[in-house]
Amino acid sequence: MSWGARVGVALGVALWGAAAAGAVEGAGVEQFIQAAPATGAIQVDGRLDEADWARAPVFDAFVERFPVAGRTPSERTELRVLYDEDTLYVGIIARDSEPSRIDRRLGRRDSAPYSDTLHVLIDPAHDHRTAYNFSLSAGGVQSDGLYYDDRFYTEDWSGIWDAAAGSVPDGWVAEFAIPLSLLRFPEASVQTWGFSVRRDIARKNEELESVENPRTHNANVSRLGHLTGLTGLQPRGRWELTPYVAARGLAHPQYSDATRPAPRLLSPSMDVGLDVRAALTSNLSLAATFNPDFGEVEADQLLLNLGTFEQFYPERRPFFTQGMELFQPVGMNVGDAPLALFYSRRIGLETPILGAAKVTGAVGGVQVGVLDAVVMGPWRERDEERPDRGLRLDWRRPMHVGPGVELPDAPTATTHFLVAVARGKVGTGSRVGGSVAMANPLEGTCTAEDAALEDAQRPASCRGHGGLAGALDFDLKTQDANWGVYGMLLATRVDGGVPQSVLPDGTRLSRGDSGVGGYLRAGRFGGEGWRPEVGVDVASPRLSLRATGFQSIQNDVSPRAVLRYAKPNGAGPFRSLQVNALGGSRWTADSRGEHRVTWGNLNGSVTLPSFDVVGFETGVDLNDFDVREMRGTGVPLERADRWFAAAWTETNPNRLVSAELWVALGHRFQSDGPLPPAWGWTADLTLSLRPHPSLQTELSVSNDKTDHGPRYVDTLDDGRFLLGALDSRYLSFTLRQQWVLSPRLTLQGYAQLFTAYGRYGSYFTATSDERKTPVRLDTLRPFTPAEDSDFYDTALAVNVVLRWEYRLGSTLFCVYSRSQQGLPTPEGERAFASLAPRRLLSGPANDALMLKWSYYWGT
């Protein structure tokens, strides 16, 4: 870690002087679009027929952003802006020489299909880093999101605002009404905000903008134009209350034993809760939730994870997606970063959330965010022969009524979570910051005697995961924003839970242990042509983010180098082109310094004149040793050298039928060990069908065959390791169906059928002198175990959601969901080696029907 930190400091200092001047504004620095006061009432109906619209100044100097940056647009766009003391109104007429070909496909709120769309970008704080995005399609579908850190975008931000789409003989009209209380802006007699409007012309794949803002730049918000003429506006406080009532019926097996799927019990329950949003000051906003219910959220995708790190799942719960951009790792999303201080799925997946709140905004020019949450652990000892079916009200979950049989039958840990972030500007376009995250189980101390008990008998104090983590981060850019250095340095401390645990690499992690780590990236991230980049990821052996964050590396030092060649505005016959060459090595970060792998990768993609995209990727892993495979020992296991090649394509989304295809072929080379070389493959195909503007069907098929080589199975009584040559397969079918009756009344269906199996073809034993020397493939010895370790699994997940936004911000949900698991392999039988869903419908199933009503009230 020390040398990695020194590299980061050196690169940071080298770029500090250039970055301190901040990002240079683009062509918009001299552009001022004038807003006019509205003297009468504006009806949001997509017509622009009020007299104030006729008096408002017209702006039409749009430029093409894609496919040819800076070109004069093929179609005219007229922009007008009005305001009153409560609302900002944006009216746009999108002229079109072929109005019959305007794409007016329908979709649900925040899930619009690719179609003719207008986007309004507003940076009301004028900090050149954060901009709200309000979108309206020609079909009347509203979406919103947030640009943050100048160049990143998230759809997770959401606000309550109104808009309407209409028609004119030679085009279509978009009318936006954005409450000023939704925007954070300073007190000033005349407001000047960052501002631009983008237009998508779907059939032409054209993107126009009111300011010249090419895709080539590693910046976005700092290159917006300006909206001025806003006089007499005062930041307004805003309160939004959304109470809800949810009634649910759940049919589930009476017994926890998966081999006894019948009989089933019907368990009714009811929840009440409340969501609150408020503008605390002109720069700070509050969001809070009490007993949140996320029953309308789509189920997680079923996956096969045979690795030694946990699988990352994206967040879908609205409270944890909206307004969370400040909690993201610098320069990356949580799922892409090697280390992330905060992973919101740590909260409330195993134990229900009693309440949570977050405050975000700015104080004295410093961006701040604080999130606080408490999860409670109600449980009840279960008598499965005489289930407790009486309705109960538990003090640990006071806004929920349900039968005792639905509660967990083992103690769960009540835990308090706290996350705080602060980031300040350096110049205009760079920033530095710090963050802390804490998980504190509120169940006392787990003793060694408690930890020695069988898992079912352990008290709640042994079931929580506590910890403290702190980080310093930086994102420094040169004046043109093309060159930069960003990264994070963090430290963790383990608290709560069992006194000691053993990590897969053999590291013993005790309460009070600390670890350090971080990542660094430096290079050219924008502009045309060559983009060199260097980086390093570091994690000490005792770095643990299990309590609050996510990590895909541990006991690891991973330097890398990247050389990219980018032509976002096209090269030769291609609309865009990018090629990336990457390489690096990995070592353990402990005193051993064991080499883990040397790798290389070459990938690229081009956009064809038809706006179809094709790409390729190839890579190799050489001299590979896995220190996490021999669970709990840290003994390195040699892996055979591997190579893979892949090709992929995404067809133009404008077509009635579009497709995404990924095909990869992998090869495990011959080694000195007993196993011959082997081939494997992965294929993913997604078809999207849009036979009608209100209908969309999406079908995805995934198939994978991987020959893993020797994998750890067990440790024998004499200390030898038992390994098996594992060949795994999986097959997944996923269907998504959407029927849009109107942009505010939609019916969605989701179903996934998943089957996987693993078969060990040969077994071997291996030894390591004093558990230190690596296990090489040529030292493996054949062995016949008493029983095999094959596995087979099949499952079905179904989710159907009827969503009706019966008034602005108020919704009614009707949700049906089903989760079913196949019957386990009977004792003494060998697991199926089949991708057919064997014994699926005979297995345990849970069926749930929920009605959820919410009502929005705002001031």
Phi, psi and omega in degrees: 000325186297316181288328176296320179295321180295322177299316180298315180296318182296315179293323179298315179296323182296326182261353187302313184299318180290320184287330185300334179287345176085169179288140179277132177294151181276210183298339181289352182298332179255007183259127179229114177264129188270128173265149181242145178288142175271128183264346179226182181287141178249121177265123183276095184224005179076026183244328183056042183258004175285155183296328180298325178295323180292330181274344185290140177301144181256131174245128181222014183275056178285156176230155178283136178258327179204140011273345180243105183296132175088354182285152176294132184297154178281341181229149182274142177230130182245127185242133174227147181226129175236164176205154166226192187290348183244333195220145169257126180250131177236122178243131184225130172252116180262095180292148182212129181288343177230073187299334180291344182260008175296131183275111183246032180302148183262160176198176178269166179308130179066018176214054183283141173287165176293116184202180175298124188214149173240137182238133176250120180252127183228127174247080188291332177282347181053044180262001178063018182232330188230132179219136174281145177237124178243123186238145176218127179271165178295340175274001178088016181271126180267143173215158175210167181187192186215131168271132180222160184053029175075326190233349183260155181227139175228139176272003187286334178289142180213142179224167178260110181211168186239153178197161178209143177254142178221188184229150168231163184303329183242039177158207179219165188235140172237129179236119183251140172232106187249114180299133178295334179292346177279343185254142175261117179217154184283166174282126179198149181293325176233122180272139171231118185243150166294139189199140168199165176233133176246149179229129174257126172253102194298312187295336180260354186055034180262145174234121180249158177212153182284351177223149179289114186214074186296155178292345185291339186277146175274045183201162180212297184297321182291351181253009178289161171280198184232144171249124182225181182089005180274101184246149174073017181271139178240136174304133186247138172289150183217132175239134175230125178241130179227088174284157178217158171229132180230130176243136188222142170239126184238124173258121187215158180297145178290327186253145177283343177291118185294343178278358179237075184287347180233152003281171177246151180249150174256120183242106175277151176206164179216141178231147166234149181200180184209134171250138182231136169230142181207146170268106182288317174220185178293344184237359182232135178232152182242138169229130181222153178219141179236123184049059182293147176237128182241034184294342180272356183282139180298144181294155176295148177292137177283130186225160172252114180242106178252013178277182181257004173245153180293156179279136175276134175239134179292150178282137179237347185285127188305319182299326184265000174256327185279129176071025184255010184299328181291339182270002178285151172299150182296128174080354185213166168272162184304316184290340182264338184283141176295332179220134177225124183297326185229128177232106192297340181287356171292342187257118165083012177271329179259331178229142185293150179276123174285312180194155179209151179212149173219143177241127180225155179150216183220144176229114179058036179085358179258126176287134182226152175208134178226129176236133181227134182211149175231126174250139184254159184236061176293142177206166181208133175299132190253134170251100187291338177284329178232074185296144178279104184255004178285143179290135185232151171238109184264136183297338179279350177217071194289347182253024180228134175238126180195170181287152179298334184293340182278348181282150174303149182262011176228151180303141175236154189269123168288127188224141176255130179245141176217129177228134179222137183226141173217131180221131181244156182280146168242109190068224182253324189249002182240167182203157172226155183196180178211158181208154175225150177218140185219139169235122186236101176294135185256044186236020181084198186250134176275120179272167177299324178294319177298317183294334181283348180290161172300151187305320182292341183258356182290142178285170182300330181297339179267356187257348179273159175241111181251154179180164178229134179223143176223149184215149168245134180225160182209148178216095187248134182228152175286175187299325180272002177068005181278323179258146180190174174218132177218158180174185183211139172242131184219161178222148182228158174220136182267130176221149177076174180077198182293153182300325181208142175226162181245124180280162182303331180273010177091354179294130176268120185250114182250160174302134182094350179290148181239156176213162180226160179184188179162180175215160183213137173226135179215138179158201179258118186250357179217177179092171179272151172090217188283139179227090177283151182207141173234157180196169176206141173242138183221137174214122179287164183302325185258016172289123182223116176252020185298329185284324187230339190233199181223138178218136177250007175224152177201138183052059193210139169233121188227087172283153181207161175223143183225138172231116181249149171234118188234133172229076183298335181263012174105155177210121181060231182280356187264144177289328175204160182208139174210135176228135182231131174243125184230151175198155178182180178223166179223142174226161171288148181271358180277185185295341180289324183059042182291133176290133183255317179188153166241130188226158175215152183209139174228126180214162179190169179205154176224148172259120184283166176304334178279000183069016165280149181244133175233149181210170179216162175203140174215148183202167182215143173243124184235149175051055190264129174228129182256118181266001180252350185291316179282082195312122174080008182244327184080005179288124180290133176250125180291138174246142176295149177299144183227151177222148174216157174220143183217154173224148181212160178209149171230118181280164181304121183290354179289339187286158178297328175235119177236162187215151169233129184226132175230125178229128181227144178236128181240150181224127172263119187286163175296135177242182178282357183275191185277353186262138177285168175296159184212157178245154175214171180208161171221136177221132177228126179231130175235124177249133176243125181242132180231074184289343182212150180305337183259359183238140173215131177239133179232124180239127179239137177231129179232134178222136183218137170231120181232126171265107188279343190077197182294128175237150181292135178245311185194171171247124183285166183300330181273007176093352178286152177271136174260122181240153177225141177281105190263130171242117183245151178221148167214156178220130183227132172243126179233128179241129173237128181234133179229131177234115184258104176286324171201165180303343180249004177225109186225153174235124182239142175231143179220134176213135176229128173250123188229134177221138180213150173212159175223133180232130178267113183283320180221151177243150181218160170246155180214154178230159177219125181299117179053030179057036182235320185284145179295150173268114180263151186297329182283358178260358181291142181238135180301149183206147177244107181284166180291330179212156182275169180242022180300156177222157177213138181212141174218145185207158178226133175232130181229140179213125178234127185232121169260119182241126178232114173271088190285341168209165187304116178086350182252135187226156171233125180246141166233119189232131170242135178221150178218133172232128184223138180243142177292155177301136178297158176295125181299151178304131177090347177263152177275139181299147178300144169250068187212148176262006173283146182283073183291136175055026181290308185290348177270352185276175180294141182222148174239126177242132181227140173234127184229139168245127181228126181240132176228154182227126181264131175227124182224154178237000000 
